[in-house]
């Protein structure tokens, strides 16, 4: 993103540059243009660090108690959270499948 932004500021940015980046990272050209606008507006040219959800040993144990039922697991997590944020059912499914 830094190089694209530098080219744009120098007046040298062409669609072929954006197209090459889009093909390399597997996104649409529109996405790269949007990233470029965000970088220009915020000054942030590096991707942010994402914090993924990890299933704790306690959650694994609770999953075993509910017989692998992720919907019931989420209900129990929500009831025990006392208003704290609970991951969505799709996040739980994805993380449990991954791990």
N, C-alpha and C positions, 0 to 999 in steps of 0.2 A: 504494500500500500504506500509505503514511503516513496518508492521510486515513481509510482504513478502520480502521486501528489506533486513530486518535484517536476515531473514532465509537464503536468498540467499548469503549474505556476510559471514554467518557462515557455508555455505556449506550444509545446511539442507533443502533447498527448493526442494520439489518434485512436480511432475505434479498433484498429488492429491490435493495439497494445492491450486494450480492455478485453478484447476477444481472446487473446492468448492467455491472459490471467484467468479468465472465466473457464476456459477449457482445461487449464492446468489444475485448478482447484475443484472443478466439477460443479460449478454454479452457472447461473445465467449471466449474460452480459449486464442485464438490468441490475442484478444483485451487486456486481462489481461497481457499477456507476453509483448505486446507493451507498455502498461502503466508502467510496471516494468522497461523496458529499458529506457523509458523517465525519470522516477524518478531517475534512476541511473545516467543518463547523465546530468540532470539539478539539481538534488538535491531537487526538489520540489515533495513532497509526498502527498500533499493535493490537492484536485481538485480546480481549479480556480473558482472564482466567476464570473458568467455570468450575464451580464446586458441585460435584455430582453427589447424588444420594447414595449412601452405603447402608446396607442392612446390618444391624448390630446382632450380636449373639442372642440378646433378649428377644429381638424381633423374630429371629430364626426359631427360637424355642416356642414363641407364641404361634408362629405359622404351623409348627408341628402339632400344637394343641388344637388348632382349628382344622386339622386334617388337610392342610395345603390350600384352604379356601382363602384366596387373597381378598375377596370382598369382605368376608368376616374379619380377617386380619385388620383391614383398614377401619372397619367399624370399631373394633376393640382399641386400636391405636387412637382413634378420635375420642372415644369415651375416656381413655386414660390420659389424654393430653392436657385436659383442663383448659382448652381454648387455644393451645399452641398449634402451630401449623402442622398439618399431616400431609404427606405426599399423596398425590392423586392415585387412583387405582391403576391407571396406565403406567405411572412411574413405578409403582410397586411391582406390577407384572414384569416390566422390562428389567428392573434390577434383579429380581429374583430369578428370572430366566437367565440373565447374564452371569450371575454369581453361582 
